[in-house]
């Protein structure tokens, strides 16, 4: 967890990908030859939990997987919500596969001994140091950024600008139930690290974060905050990387991106299997298929993601590549973040909101 996540780790691994063999089983995944194909029963249903199912992702994946013989039930929620649900169901498990959580959440689940050790067929093609190289493996890199309506006068150039009274209730901070908001909060706390301060953050830092949240509009579940960004009524917002690309296409617009000197927090989305899965062979076959270069290339082209798969990244559109090159990773001590993150979220929610 001490490894610092940087885009360079993904981009530097642009090497020729291994060629996948096509499976011979009719209606079985053709993108990758599953190591468990002979024992897979495709008539069974997989339950998938994810924090990356919004904006049509869950629907697309369900339909695309069905073409390969998979039957999926996808449950979507924020990263915190999904993690808490998995932990709460420890003694009455439901889920087979999880995808989308970042390493901090995966380690929470792994520490409860809930994950099945499994090395996917494509593991040799990605930088496995971004996961744990045992139970969860990287599929997507996500820079987390502030974006703004390009038509707004005097847009913010850094986080500090948002404390100006002119930005009062004119920018959206995402709900802290989600991984994007929590990781961006961690980026702010990192700026003001003081190991003698409250929960490792200086008083100056807490004053800054309090003023920021109290000057903001905090996302209300279900609202169209992207629409408010586009129409200019709430012209600044937090956003995850693939959301920037996807919403630009869907809303026929171009966002401005705030690129602070310290860089942007990065997360790497991972995929893994629950030890309690009732259909482990099928779950392995799904992970082999979903994380393959072919499917991650399709995922990238549809949703603007930055794939951990080098072969998939090579097929990315120019706007994805330009966005990836514009961002730089903020140095983050993930061990320190993991020790304090829950307390930071609680402090903001109970004391500042």
N, C-alpha and C positions, 0 to 999 in steps of 0.2 A: 504493500500500500504506500510505501515511501516513494515509489517511483513517480516521477512527475510526468503527467500526461501531456505530450506535445504533439502538434500536428506533424512535426518532423518524423516522429516514430511511424506515422502512417504513410506519409509521402515518400520517405526514404526507402520504403519497402516495395517500391514499384519494380518488381522483378517478374520475369515470366511465370505465370501461374501453371500449375499442373493441369493436365487435360483430364476432365472427368469422363469416365466410361459410362455409356448409357446402360441403364438397367434393362433386363429382358422381360421383367414382369409387366404384363399389360396393366395400365392404370397405376403403375408405381412411379415414384419420382424419377424423371429422366435427367434432372440437372446434376445429380450425383449418384453414383452407385453406392447404395447404403450397405454398410458392413453387416447389417442385421437383416437384409432383405428377405432371406429365405424363411425367417421365422416371424415375419411381420404380418399381422392381420389387419388389413386396411379397412375392414368393416367396422372396427372399433372407433370410438370418438375420443379425440384429445381435448382436454381442457387447458387453455392457454391463458395465463395472466400477463398483462403488460401495462406499462405506463406509456407505450408508444402505439396506441390504437386509435387515437383521435384523428380528425380531419380525413376520414376515409381509409385510414391504414388498416383497421380491423376488417372492414368490408372487403377491401382489395385482397388482403391476405387470405381471407376465408374463401373467396371465389377462385383465386389463383391456385391455392392448395387443393381445392376440390378437383381441378383439372388433372392433378397428379394422384388422385385417389384418397387424399386426406379429408377427414371430416373434423372440422374444428369448431369448438365453442370458445370464443374469445371474450374474456372479462377485462375491461379497461378501467384504469383509475390513475391517480397520481402515484408517484414513486413511493411516497410515505404510506399511502393507502394500501397499495399492493403489498408492500413489505409487511405492514401490520396485519394484513389479512392472512398472509402465508404463515406468519408466526402464531396468530390466533388459532389457525386450523391445524396446528402441529399434531394434535391428538386425534383429529378427524379430517385428514387431508382430502382435498378435492382436486387440486391442480396437478397437471403432468409436466408442463413446460412453462418457463418464464423467459421473456425476452424484454430488453429495453432498460432495465435497471442499471445504474452505475455501480462501480466497484464497492462503494461504501455500503450500499444496500445489500449487495451480494454477500459481503462479508458478515453482515448481520444475520443473514439466513444461513450461511455456511457455519457460523459459530454455534448454531443450534443443531448441527449435524443433519441437515435436511436435504443436502444435495447429493446427487448420484455422480460418482467419478465416471467421466466419459470423455474421451478425446474424439471430437468429430473428424470425419474423413478429410475436412479442409483445414484442420488445425495447423498443418505444416506450411500453409500459405499465408498465414497472418502472424502478426507480432504477438505471440501468446503471453509475453510479459505484461501486456495491457490487461489481461485477466489473471486468473490464478494458475492457469495451465494444468488444471486438474478437474474442476467441476464447472467453470464458466469461462466463456471465450468471447473475444471481441467481434462485433459485427459492424458498428457504426461509431464514428467520432463526431462529437457535437461541440462546437464553440458556442458559448452562451453570451449573447450580446444585447446591448441597448440599440433599438432601431427607432427611426423617426420618419414622419411624413416629410418628403423632400420639398414640399411647397411651404413648409412653415418658416417664418422669418426667425433668424437667430437661433438655430437649433443647438442643443447641448453638444459640447465637445468633450465633456468628461462628466463623471458622476456628480462632482461637486456643483456643477451648474444647476442641477435639479433642486438645490436648496434655495435658489433664488425665488423670492415671492412671486415672480412672474410665471413660475411653473406650478404654482399651487393648483392641485387637482387637474393637472394637464398631462400627467404621465401615469401609466399603469404599472404597478408592481404585481406580479403574479401571486396567486395563493400559495402559502407556505406548505400546503399539503403536497405540493408537487416537487419533483426532483430539480427542475430548472430553477425555481425560486430558492430552494434550499442551497443549491450549489452557488448561485449568484450571491446569496447572503454570505456564504463561506468566503467568497472572493473579497467581499467588503471587509469581513472580519480579518482576513489575511493582511489587508492593507494596514490595519491598526493592531497588529499582534503585539501583546505585552504580557509575558508569562506571569507577571505579578498583578495583572489587572483582573477584573471580574470575568471568569470563564476565558481567560487568556487574551482579553481585548482591553485596550486602554480606555480610560474615561472619555478621551477625545473621540475615540472610535464609537463608543456607545452614544455619545451626544450626536455624532454625525448620523448614525443609523436611525436613531429616534427621529431626528429632524427630517430625514429622507422619507421614512414611512409616513410620518404625519403630514408631509407635504404632498403625498401621493394619493392617487386613487388605487385602492387594492382591489384586484379582480374579484368580481362576484361570480360564483359558479354558474355557468350557462350563458353569460353575457357575451355579446359579439364585440370583444375588445379590439379585434383586428379591424372590424368595420369602423369603429370609432377612431382608430389610427388612420385609416384610409380617408375618412371624411373630414379629418382634422379636428374633431371635437375632443379627442384625447390623443394628441399627435406623437406621443413617445411611449414606448413600451419595452419591457423585457421580452426576449424571444430566444428560443433554441435555434440552432443553425439551420436544420432542414426546414423549420417553419418559415424562416426568412425566404428561402428559395420557393417553397411551395405557395406561400401566400402571395408572393409577387406574381406568380403565374396565374393563380386563381382570381386575384383581384385586379389583374392587368395594371400593375403599378410597379414602381421601384422605390425601395426604402433607402433612406440614409442610414449609415451604420456608425455608431460612436465607437471609436478605437482608442481607448485610454492608454496612456503611456505604460501602465503596468501590465497590459494585455488583458485577455479575456479568460474566464474560467473555462476549462474544457472537461467534458465527461466522455467516457467511452461506454456505449451501450453494449450489453453482453447477453448471451443466451445460455441457458442451462436447464437441466432436468432434475425434477424432484425425486429423491430416493423412494418416496412413497407412491410413485406413479403406478397405476394399475396396468399400464401398457408400455413398459419400458422399451421394448423392441420398436414399437411404433414411434415412441417419443424420440429415440435415437435416429430413426429414419427421417423424421421431420427435421430435426436439428441438422442432420447431414444435408438435407435439401435446402432448408431456409438459409443457412449460412454459406451456401455454395456461391462461387463467383458469378454464375449465371443469374441466380435469383437476386443476389445483392446488387447486381448491375440493374436489373429491372426495378428493384426497390429504390435505387438511387435515381433512376430516370423518372420515376413516378413521383417521388416525394422529396427530391433534392438533398438526399443524405450524402454524407462523406463516408464511403465504405472503408472498413478496415481491410477488405479484400483488395490487394493491389490491382488484380486484373479487372475488378469491377470499377475501381477508382479511375483506371485508364479510360473507361468508357463514359465518364461523367461529362455533363455539358460544360461549356465554357464558363457559364455563370457560376456553377458550383466550384469549378477550379479557381476562378477569380476570387470568389468569396473565401475559399480555404486559404488562398495565398495572402489575402489582406489581413487575416486574423493571426494573432500570435498568442501562444498559451501563457497565461499568468502562472508564475511559479507557485505551487501549492504544496504544503506539507500535509499529505492526506492522512497520516497517522494522527497528527494534531487535530485536523478537522474532524476526524471520526470520533475523537474523544470529547469534542465540545458541541457538535452540530445540534444534537437534540436540545441541549440547554440554550443554545442561541435562538433556535426556533421558538422555544417556550418563552424566553424573555421578550422577544419581539411581540409575540401574540398576546401575552398577558400584560405587559407593561407599556407597550407603545401603541397598540391598536385598540 
